[in-house]
Amino acid sequence: MKREKSILNPSSTDFCTLDYDCAYLKGNSVRMHYRYIPNSNRYFNSAVIERGWRRFGNYYFYPICKDCNECKSLRVDVKNFKPSKSQRKAINRNKDTKIVVQKPTVTSEHIKLYNKYHEWKAAKDGWKSKDISPSEYYENFAEGAFDFGKEALYYIGDKLVGVDLLDITEDGISSIYFYYDPDYTRLSLGVYSLIKQIDFANLLGKEWIYLGYWVDGCKSFEYKTNFKPLDILDGFPHIDNSPIWREFKGDI
């Protein structure tokens, strides 16, 4: 369906970052193109996510790294997904896990859990980490949600143990960010949250789960290729050009 130009091109401010160290490939540099859009809409959001862009708050972005094209966009084929044996185990481990889906919020529970998760990842996997403030959290994860951004809250009893941030697009769900309580690693909440996204997409009649970026050889992204079948995107096409997705077979 064609949309008015103003809908697919809301007013924005474009800029790019200076080069900084890549967190995915040691020795490489990263440069990101950003578009700040304080008045986005679900049609624009859907169009750019289908073209490999990502969203944090009012900021949309994609990589424009010099001499590197390793960041690839992946999406899960919802209708043809069948959970593996290990994924079925994750489902069984979460029989007592409760989920609440709502508009993104900021509470002291969110901030405490977010910081706890990142401190654990810094100690475990060497992530760079600093505590996030409520205002920073709001800017990254609650602002810009409009009518398409949601959060799925995962509870064990009354305890918040996971937060899954996502966007509902015209044809799928964009997986933005998930963090959880490391005291509950036995539940495989990261795996379970993606399975629930797929369930949610089926319920809404959506075709795809947009997983964001994947870099071959990067440990942090290895889990994404366990959710087959997958498509991979060719580059980051302009909004006026059609995206070309092809079946992902482990090749890039």
C-alpha positions as CSV (number, residue, x, y, z in Angstrom):
1,M,0.0,0.0,0.0
2,K,1.4,3.4,-0.9
3,R,1.7,6.0,1.8
4,E,1.8,9.8,1.6
5,K,5.3,11.1,1.3
6,S,5.0,13.0,4.7
7,I,4.1,9.7,6.4
8,L,7.2,7.9,5.1
9,N,9.4,10.9,5.5
10,P,8.6,12.5,8.8
11,S,10.6,15.6,9.8
12,S,14.0,14.6,11.1
13,T,17.6,15.5,12.0
14,D,20.3,13.4,10.4
15,F,23.8,12.9,11.6
16,C,26.6,10.3,11.9
17,T,29.0,9.4,14.7
18,L,32.7,9.6,14.6
19,D,34.5,6.2,14.4
20,Y,34.6,4.2,17.6
21,D,35.8,0.8,18.6
22,C,33.6,-2.1,17.3
23,A,32.1,-4.2,20.1
24,Y,31.6,-7.1,17.7
25,L,34.9,-7.4,15.7
26,K,38.1,-6.7,17.6
27,G,40.3,-4.1,15.8
28,N,37.5,-2.7,13.7
29,S,35.9,0.7,13.9
30,V,32.2,1.6,13.8
31,R,30.4,4.5,12.3
32,M,26.6,4.8,12.6
33,H,24.2,7.0,10.6
34,Y,21.4,8.3,12.9
35,R,18.1,10.0,12.2
36,Y,16.4,11.7,15.1
37,I,12.6,11.6,14.6
38,P,10.5,13.1,17.3
39,N,7.2,12.5,15.4
40,S,7.6,9.0,14.0
41,N,4.7,6.8,13.0
42,R,4.1,3.1,12.5
43,Y,4.3,3.2,8.7
44,F,7.7,4.8,8.7
45,N,8.9,2.6,11.5
46,S,7.7,-0.5,9.6
47,A,9.4,0.6,6.4
48,V,12.8,1.3,7.8
49,I,12.9,-1.8,10.0
50,E,12.1,-3.9,6.9
51,R,15.2,-2.2,5.4
52,G,17.5,-3.1,8.3
53,W,17.3,0.1,10.5
54,R,17.1,-0.1,14.3
55,R,15.3,2.1,16.8
56,F,16.2,3.2,20.3
57,G,13.8,5.9,21.5
58,N,13.4,8.6,18.9
59,Y,16.7,7.6,17.3
60,Y,16.8,5.4,14.2
61,F,20.2,4.1,13.0
62,Y,22.1,1.7,10.7
63,P,25.9,1.1,10.2
64,I,27.9,2.9,7.6
65,C,31.3,1.5,8.6
66,K,34.2,2.1,6.2
67,D,35.6,-1.0,4.6
68,C,33.3,-3.3,6.6
69,N,30.0,-4.9,5.7
70,E,29.8,-7.6,8.4
71,C,26.6,-6.4,10.1
72,K,23.7,-8.3,8.5
73,S,20.0,-8.1,9.3
74,L,18.1,-11.3,10.0
75,R,14.4,-12.1,10.4
76,V,12.6,-15.3,11.5
77,D,10.0,-16.9,9.3
78,V,7.2,-17.1,11.9
79,K,4.8,-19.4,10.1
80,N,7.4,-22.0,9.4
81,F,9.3,-21.9,12.8
82,K,9.4,-25.1,14.7
83,P,11.1,-25.1,18.2
84,S,14.2,-27.3,18.6
85,K,14.5,-29.8,21.5
86,S,16.5,-27.2,23.6
87,Q,13.9,-24.5,22.8
88,R,11.1,-26.8,23.9
89,K,13.0,-27.3,27.2
90,A,13.1,-23.5,27.7
91,I,9.3,-23.5,27.2
92,N,8.9,-26.2,29.9
93,R,11.2,-24.3,32.3
94,N,8.9,-21.3,32.1
95,K,5.6,-22.9,33.0
96,D,5.3,-20.6,36.0
97,T,6.6,-17.5,34.2
98,K,3.9,-14.8,33.8
99,I,4.0,-12.2,31.0
100,V,2.5,-8.7,30.9
101,V,2.5,-6.7,27.6
102,Q,2.1,-3.0,27.8
103,K,3.4,0.4,26.7
104,P,7.1,0.8,27.7
105,T,7.5,2.3,31.2
106,V,10.3,3.3,33.6
107,T,10.2,2.2,37.2
108,S,12.8,1.6,39.8
109,E,12.4,-2.1,39.1
110,H,13.4,-1.6,35.5
111,I,16.5,0.4,36.4
112,K,17.6,-2.0,39.1
113,L,17.2,-5.0,36.8
114,Y,18.8,-3.3,33.8
115,N,21.9,-2.3,35.8
116,K,22.2,-5.7,37.5
117,Y,22.1,-7.5,34.1
118,H,24.8,-5.2,32.6
119,E,27.1,-5.5,35.6
120,W,26.8,-9.3,35.3
121,K,27.6,-9.1,31.5
122,A,30.6,-6.9,32.2
123,A,32.0,-9.4,34.6
124,K,31.1,-12.5,32.6
125,D,31.7,-11.3,29.0
126,G,33.7,-8.2,29.3
127,W,31.0,-5.8,28.2
128,K,31.5,-2.1,28.8
129,S,29.0,-1.1,31.4
130,K,27.9,1.8,33.5
131,D,24.7,2.3,35.5
132,I,21.8,3.8,33.5
133,S,19.8,6.7,35.0
134,P,16.0,6.8,34.8
135,S,16.2,9.7,32.2
136,E,18.7,7.8,30.0
137,Y,16.5,4.7,30.2
138,Y,13.4,6.7,29.2
139,E,15.2,8.3,26.3
140,N,16.5,4.9,25.0
141,F,13.5,2.6,25.7
142,A,10.3,4.4,26.5
143,E,10.4,7.6,24.4
144,G,9.4,7.2,20.7
145,A,7.2,4.1,21.3
146,F,4.1,6.0,20.1
147,D,1.4,3.4,19.2
148,F,3.8,0.6,18.0
149,G,6.3,0.2,20.8
150,K,5.6,-2.3,23.6
151,E,7.3,-4.0,26.5
152,A,6.8,-7.6,27.7
153,L,7.4,-7.9,31.4
154,Y,8.4,-11.4,32.7
155,Y,7.5,-12.2,36.3
156,I,8.2,-15.1,38.7
157,G,5.6,-14.6,41.3
158,D,5.7,-10.8,41.9
159,K,9.3,-10.5,41.0
160,L,10.3,-8.8,37.7
161,V,12.9,-11.1,36.1
162,G,12.9,-9.9,32.4
163,V,12.0,-7.0,30.2
164,D,11.6,-7.5,26.4
165,L,11.3,-4.3,24.3
166,L,9.8,-4.6,20.9
167,D,8.0,-2.8,18.1
168,I,4.9,-4.1,16.3
169,T,5.4,-3.4,12.6
170,E,3.0,-3.8,9.6
171,D,4.3,-7.3,8.9
172,G,6.1,-8.5,12.0
173,I,7.7,-7.7,15.3
174,S,11.0,-5.9,15.7
175,S,13.1,-7.3,18.6
176,I,14.7,-4.3,20.2
177,Y,16.3,-5.4,23.4
178,F,16.0,-7.9,26.2
179,Y,17.5,-8.0,29.6
180,Y,16.9,-10.3,32.5
181,D,17.9,-11.2,36.1
182,P,21.1,-13.3,36.0
183,D,19.9,-15.1,39.1
184,Y,17.4,-16.9,36.8
185,T,19.7,-18.0,34.0
186,R,18.4,-21.6,34.5
187,L,15.1,-20.5,32.9
188,S,16.8,-19.5,29.5
189,L,14.7,-16.4,29.5
190,G,16.4,-15.0,26.4
191,V,15.4,-18.0,24.4
192,Y,11.9,-18.1,25.9
193,S,11.3,-14.4,25.1
194,L,12.0,-14.9,21.4
195,I,9.7,-17.9,21.4
196,K,7.0,-15.8,23.0
197,Q,7.6,-13.1,20.3
198,I,6.9,-15.7,17.7
199,D,3.7,-16.8,19.5
200,F,2.7,-13.2,19.7
201,A,3.4,-12.6,16.0
202,N,1.2,-15.7,15.1
203,L,-1.6,-14.3,17.3
204,L,-1.4,-11.0,15.5
205,G,-1.1,-12.6,12.0
206,K,2.4,-11.3,11.5
207,E,5.0,-12.9,9.2
208,W,8.4,-12.0,10.7
209,I,10.5,-11.4,13.8
210,Y,13.1,-8.9,12.9
211,L,16.2,-9.8,15.0
212,G,18.4,-6.9,14.3
213,Y,22.1,-7.4,13.4
214,W,24.1,-10.6,13.2
215,V,27.9,-10.7,12.8
216,D,29.5,-14.0,11.7
217,G,31.8,-15.2,14.5
218,C,30.4,-12.8,17.2
219,K,29.5,-14.9,20.3
220,S,26.8,-12.4,21.4
221,F,24.8,-13.0,18.2
222,E,25.1,-16.8,17.9
223,Y,21.7,-17.5,19.4
224,K,19.9,-15.7,16.5
225,T,20.8,-18.5,14.0
226,N,19.1,-21.1,16.2
227,F,15.7,-19.6,15.2
228,K,15.2,-21.1,11.8
229,P,14.1,-20.6,9.1
230,L,15.7,-17.2,8.6
231,D,16.0,-14.6,5.9
232,I,19.0,-12.2,5.5
233,L,18.8,-8.7,4.0
234,D,21.1,-7.4,1.3
235,G,22.5,-4.1,2.6
236,F,20.5,-1.2,4.0
237,P,18.3,0.0,1.1
238,H,16.9,3.5,1.0
239,I,13.2,3.9,1.9
240,D,12.4,4.5,-1.8
241,N,14.0,1.2,-2.8
242,S,12.5,-2.3,-2.2
243,P,14.4,-4.5,0.4
244,I,15.8,-7.7,-0.9
245,W,15.6,-10.6,1.6
246,R,16.9,-14.1,0.8
247,E,16.9,-17.4,2.6
248,F,19.7,-17.6,5.1
249,K,21.7,-20.8,4.9
250,G,24.7,-19.7,7.1
251,D,26.3,-17.8,4.2
252,I,26.8,-14.1,4.0
